[in-house]
C-alpha cells in the first residue's frame, strides 16, 4: 500500500497536538514591500477546545476566537495583554476548535528586515517568544483569518519543512492546563 505524500495541508488536518509537534522545522515566508523574510519554526504550543482550560475556545465560540473553529490553514491572531500580536495557525477539522501558537523561530532569509522590525534587539531575543515572532514578521491583527497555505505569493505562507526532533514540555505563560505537555521545542543540539 502506497503511503500518502505529506503536505502542509495534511499536517494542518492533524489533531492540534500532533500538528504542533510536526510544525517544528516548517517555514513561514513573509512578503513585505521591502523584501522577503523566511523563518523556520523552533517552538510551538497546541490549544484545543472545551477539554483545554487554557484555550481561548474553552468556554465556546466567541467573536474573538471564531477563527479557531474555522478551516485549517487560517491564522488566528489576537493581542496578548492588549499589546503583543500572537499568531496561531488553525488545525484539525472545521468546526472543532484548535490552533497552534507559533512561539519562536530562526531566521533563514531576510535577517536585515527582521532587525528593522525589531531594532536594537539582540540576535537571541529577536524571535524567542510569540509576540516577538509576530513583530519580527510584521504580523498584526490585520492578518487575523488570513489563509497561509493557498497563495504561494501571498503576504504570509506556511511551508512544509523536513521533520525535526522536538522536546515535549508543559506550556508556558498560562495558569490553567499546565499539566498538558503540548509545547514543542527544537532541542539545542538541533540548532
HUHU-V764740 format. One record per pair of residues at least 12 apart in sequence whose ideal C-beta (glycine too) atoms are under 7 Angstrom apart, sorted by the first residue. I is the first residue (numbers start at 1). J is the second residue. If there is no record, write none. Layout:
I:J  I:J
//
This chain:
6:160  7:160  8:149  8:158  8:159  8:160  9:73  9:149  11:23  11:160  12:72  12:73  12:89  12:91  12:149  13:72  14:91  15:92  16:46  16:47  16:48  16:91  16:92  16:98  16:99  16:100  17:46  17:182  19:91  19:100  20:44  20:45  20:46  20:100  20:182  20:184  21:166  21:184  22:163  23:41  23:44  23:100  24:41  24:42  24:44  24:164  24:166  24:184  24:186  25:40  25:41  25:161  25:162  25:163  25:164  26:41  26:158  26:159  26:160  26:161  27:39  27:40  27:108  27:159  27:161  28:41  28:105  28:137  28:156  28:158  29:157  29:159  30:137  30:138  30:156  31:153  31:154  31:155  32:113  32:138  34:113  35:110  35:113  36:109  36:110  37:109  37:110  37:113  37:114  37:137  38:108  38:109  38:110  39:105  39:106  39:107  39:108  39:127  39:137  40:105  40:106  40:108  40:161  41:102  41:105  42:104  42:105  42:106  42:185  42:186  43:103  43:104  43:184  43:185  43:186  44:100  44:101  44:102  44:103  44:184  45:100  45:101  45:103  45:171  45:182  45:183  46:100  46:182  47:99  47:101  48:97  48:98  49:96  49:97  49:98  52:177  52:180  53:176  53:177  54:171  54:174  54:176  54:177  55:97  56:68  57:97  64:78  65:97  67:90  67:144  67:145  68:90  68:97  68:98  68:99  69:95  69:97  70:90  70:94  71:90  71:94  72:90  72:91  72:92  73:89  73:90  73:147  73:148  73:149  74:90  74:145  74:146  74:147  75:87  75:88  75:89  75:143  75:144  75:145  75:146  75:148  76:88  76:90  76:99  76:144  77:139  77:141  77:143  77:144  79:141  80:131  84:131  85:131  85:134  85:139  85:140  85:141  86:101  86:130  86:131  86:134  87:102  87:130  87:133  87:134  87:139  88:100  88:101  88:102  89:102  89:148  89:158  101:130  102:130  102:133  103:129  103:130  103:133  104:127  104:128  104:129  104:133  105:127  105:133  114:126  114:136  117:135  117:136  117:138  118:132  118:135  118:136  139:156  143:155  143:156  164:186  164:190  165:187  165:190  166:184  166:185  166:186  167:185  167:187  168:181  168:184  169:181  169:183  169:185  170:183  171:183
//
